[in-house]
Every structure is written in C-alpha cells, then in structure tokens.
Amino acid sequence: MMELKDYLNSINHDKSPLLDSHPEVEKSYAPYVINRCMSYFPDTILYANTMNLRCGLDKKMQFDYLRLSVRPRKRFSKWIKNEISDEIVQIKQYFGYSTQKALEVQSLLTKNDKKAISEALNKGG
C-alpha cells in the first residue's frame, strides 16, 4: 500500500510511474487529496485546478498528467487545519455537541451564557 508522500514524491521529484506497477496502487490513489496538496504552491495550483475540473478522468490519467506536467522540485507544506476556539471546545463539552452544532449555537448564546459555561467547566487549579 502506497502512502501519500510516495505519490507526491513521484509527481514532484523522482517522476517514477507508480501506478503502472500494481492495480492496488491505483486503487489507493486519492486524486482529491493529491490535488489539494498540489494547490498549496503557486507553480502547481493551475495543474491541480485542471485536474479538479476533469475529475471524471481515470486515476492513472490524472496521476500521469501531474507527473509529466509539473516541473521537478521538492515541495513541502503542512496540512492546513481549521482552528477551533476555546469557546467552541467549551460549548461542545458542556452540551455534548459536534463541532458543526457548536458553531451554529455559538451565535445564539449571550456573554453571560458563555461565562456560565466557562465557570461550570472550570476544574480549578
């Protein structure tokens, strides 16, 4: 089973045809994730967008397009994650809500409600 970094290294650096080796390798290829990783860089964002527009193509065709079009270069970036505020964490913990539900409820709570939740969850020092 191939990892994400193997696909990205093949596209960005060593240009090896990974998907030609085994059918299982092609099954584990995730075009959306690869395109998202490629969209972090100014020189590859248009290639990623082209593949997003043509998402119906075979996985091998998408991989080969990126592998043969992108200039070789080492590209590293951290995966961007949404930051959850302490207030949302407290609302989730207090009510047992999911993140989405806590975000919806946050605007309905007053400052006094939020303060009471914070005090109720305060475990002391």
N, C-alpha and C positions, 0 to 999 in steps of 0.2 A: 504494500500500500504506500503510495507516494504522499508526501506532505506538501503543504502549501509552499514552503520555501523551495522545494525541488522544482515545482512548476515555475516559480518566479525566477529562480536561478537560470533555468533553461531559456526563459524568454529574455531576461535582461543581460545575461552574461555569457554562458557557455554555448547557447544555441543548439543544444542536443535535442533530437526528435524523440522525446519521451513517449508520446502517445503511440508511436509505431511499435513499441516493444511488446505490450500485452493489452488485451481488451479490458482487463481490470483497471489499468492505469487510466484509460479513457473514462471509465465509469466514475472514478473518484475526482475527476477534473470538474471544478465548480466555476463556470465562466463568470457568474456574477461576482464572486469573491475576488477572482483574478482581476476583473475589470475595475473593481473598487480599489484594489491595491495599486493598479496602474494609474488610476486617476489622481493620485497624490502628487504626481510630478508634472511640471509644465511641459516637458518634452514628450510625454506619453498620454496625456489626457485626451487628445483627439483620437488616438488609436483606441482607447478604452471606450470612448463615446461611439465610435464607429461600430464596435462590437456590440454595444448596448442597443444600437439601432437595428442591428441584424442578429438579434438573439435567437432567431429560428434556425440559424446555421448549425451544422454538426459541431460537436465539441472539438473534434480534430481540426476542422477548418478554422475555427476561431483561434485555437492554440497556434496553428501554423501561421495564420495571419500575423498575430502578435510576435511570434518568434522570428519571423522573417522580415518584419517591418521595423521593429524597434531597434535602434542602434545599441550596440553593446555598451553597457555601463553598469557599474554596481550602484544599485538604488536600495536605500534602506529607509524605512519610516515606521513609526509606531502606529498601531491601530488606534484610530480616534474613537473614543468612547464618550458617551453622554455623561456629564457630571450630575450627580443627584445631590441636591442641597440637604443640609441637616434637617431643615424644616420638613421636607418631603419624607425623609427617613423616619422622623418622629411621627408624622401622620400615618405612615404605613404601619409602624409598630403599634401605635395606640389603637387604631381601628382595625388592623389586620387587612388592610387594603393592598392591592397591587400598585405598582408604580403609576400606571396609567390612571387608575381610580384616584390615587392620592393627588395627582396633578390636577384632576378635574375638581376635586373637593377643596383644594388649597385656596382658590379664589373665593369660596363661599364662607370660609372661616374668618372671624374677626381677629383683631390683635389680641383681645382678651382670651378668645378660644385657644389661639396658638400658645399663649403664655400659660394657660391652664394645662394644656397638653404637655408642654415642656416641663412644668413643675411636677406633673403626675409621673413622668418618666424619669425624673431626676433621682438617681440612686444614692446620691451623696458621695462624700469624699474619701 
